[in-house]
Amino acid sequence: MRLFAVGLSHRSAPVELREVVDFARGGLESALTALAARGIGPESVVLSTCNRAEVYALAESDAASEHIARFFADYHEIDHGRVVEHLYVHRGPEAARHLFRVAAGLDSLVVGEPQILGQVKTAFTTAQSLNATGAVTNRLFQSAFTVGKRVRNETGLGEGAVSVSFAAIALAKKIFGDLTGLGVLILGAGEMAKLTGVHLRAQQVRQITIASRTLATADGLARQLHGRAVPWAQLDVALGAADIVITATGATEPVLTRSRIEEAMRPRRSRPLFVIDIALPRDVEAAVGDLDQVFLYNIDDLQGIVQENLNRRSGELARAGAIVDEEVGRFAAWLQSREIIPTVVALRQRFEAIRLAELDRLGPKMSSLPPEARARLDEITHLIVEKLLLTPTEQLKAVTDDAMVVAYSDALNRLFSLAVDERRARSVEESSESDGAPRSGRPPKVQAR
Amino acid sequence: MHLVPLILYAAAAAAYMAHFSWRDPRTGRLATALLAGAVLAHTFLIGMQTVQAGHAPLVGTTAAISAFIWLLGLSYLYVELTTDERAMGVFVAVLLVVLYVIPALDPTVSPRPPLLQHPLFTVHIVSVLFAYASFALAFVLGVTYVLLFKEIKAKHLGFFYARLPSLQVLDVMNGRVITIGWTFLTIGLTAGVIWATQIQASPDPRAQAMGMGDPKILVALLSWGVYSFALFARRAIGWSGRRAAWLSAIAFVIVLLNFVPVGYFLTTSHNF
């Protein structure tokens, strides 16, 4: 059984292809169902965001990656050749590493963006609800969530806004705390004004007022932002009611002069005013920033903040990478220890079979013994087998090296003629794992027969 | 005896500093635990002193400082646990350690003279000390407000920007603790005045000196005036934000001056 990660992302595929290869469009459920119908393997999860489409699967044969690639093409009804050159394939621990990097936001277009972790969670819970996951994918995704959380908590990777609009909102929050209940005034009706307005709307500000030299354009933007438009002549009144002012007019002369803001500040007392000037040329006189309780930021200031945040994020990459390495190591060790389990189970079964056979053979001789003595005999033989197997079991489970697993399995197979039938072993392992038998070193049947 | 609380307060201050610098949540929890431990050890110490002396150790400036530290630590822990905001801890903890050096150097408990065996004395001391603890928190809030304000104003978003809560939160909290502090200062001073008039007949020269001529009383009334103005200014003329922050910072400096140098060297009536 092998773990595969097959997919494409903004790193490997052009946007035209990413638009087509989109599992989310038809619903993750239908994609998972279609994938399961192909019988590639017992466990699978489909992850789909606007920048990536990936399938994580546990499969028997190494050809599974081929089958998954074909599924990518068939499901989206496109030419196989067109997809396959943009697909990446990761196997075993490398598949885990890839998912961990994705979950931590290390593989994102904007490094450290937080939404991806939620999308990974959705992918997993959807697969889980369709019973498409199993022991390996459960563990894999739980580890991925751990990585995501650790990177967020232990590094500064997700810190600081990395777009001008979000930088402005982060600043507003640092000044006003909660933005609900604040008044926003937008001067001008350009694209940037609209974008910042949309973000502020999402923060549930109390009122968005738009003033433009032509009332019609102000009206247009007001409708889009569910705000209200005011004529240019009422600008000073609107200024008095605003907490945040965004200026984005095409004026060549400053619209907000120092004296105008000074006048507007008078009745406000100490209530702060946050002025964001995203116009070029400037709409606000630089001297406005000298007024007490007025915070003036222009587009260059905001871009400077964004650049600083991006620099800081790239500085945190190494720390995030170390967390990923650590968790990959942990997951790989767990995956490896699973591979030895069929051998362990077969070994235990072999010993148990010998014990039972011997007890059976001695059955007639023991028939004269009282039941308590027979029960004691059963118990003692069982304990001997357990004691003999205890150290080998522990040693085997501690093996993490791929070659060693093969070597040990091979040696044990020969020495005890085990001939591990993987499927049977696994089913036994799963049933016995449920009552914790192999780990506690006691098989399920302990009672005297 | 004072060594255990001192070490714990110092360890808490160090942990708060580490938390403030690196923002590791585990260090933050450790800092809170250490401060809680320090306050607990301090409580135990005050309890032992009470049992030994037969009265609460409130007599004399050193004992008052010790009680002030204890109240401030307790108040801060309450604020931290209710607001889940640890950024102020570093400032408070450092103040605690610096002040705790005084009781640590002079661990003796002054006997309680008969003059002070009146319930009004206890009301006076405890109310005033609690007011001072609130003002200390207001001071920290004011200082952090100014630091954050300067960073945002200068468009240089750095150290404090990443660590402190918003200006609005700092301002609202500042207003609240000043209201609480002013209320207790008013109660404490009123109790003090009533009690002072009651002991006028006493031959003790300190009882005779209880009046406006004593710097300790004068400066206490001055700080009451400053905080009253701060409250009035916030409510009536809209002095919030930076002005209120400065005011609370300066006012606490007056309080601290009154508490330590005046309390030790200048007062003629409060030198028990």
Boltz contact constraints between the chains, C-beta under 6 A:
constraints:
  - contact:
      token1: [A, 174]
      token2: [B, 166]
      max_distance: 6.0
  - contact:
      token1: [A, 175]
      token2: [B, 167]
      max_distance: 6.0
  - contact:
      token1: [A, 176]
      token2: [B, 168]
      max_distance: 6.0
  - contact:
      token1: [A, 177]
      token2: [B, 166]
      max_distance: 6.0
  - contact:
      token1: [A, 177]
      token2: [B, 168]
      max_distance: 6.0
  - contact:
      token1: [A, 177]
      token2: [B, 169]
      max_distance: 6.0
  - contact:
      token1: [A, 269]
      token2: [B, 238]
      max_distance: 6.0
  - contact:
      token1: [A, 270]
      token2: [B, 238]
      max_distance: 6.0
  - contact:
      token1: [A, 270]
      token2: [B, 240]
      max_distance: 6.0
  - contact:
      token1: [A, 270]
      token2: [B, 241]
      max_distance: 6.0
  - contact:
      token1: [A, 293]
      token2: [B, 241]
      max_distance: 6.0
  - contact:
      token1: [A, 295]
      token2: [B, 152]
      max_distance: 6.0
  - contact:
      token1: [A, 301]
      token2: [B, 155]
      max_distance: 6.0
  - contact:
      token1: [A, 305]
      token2: [B, 157]
      max_distance: 6.0
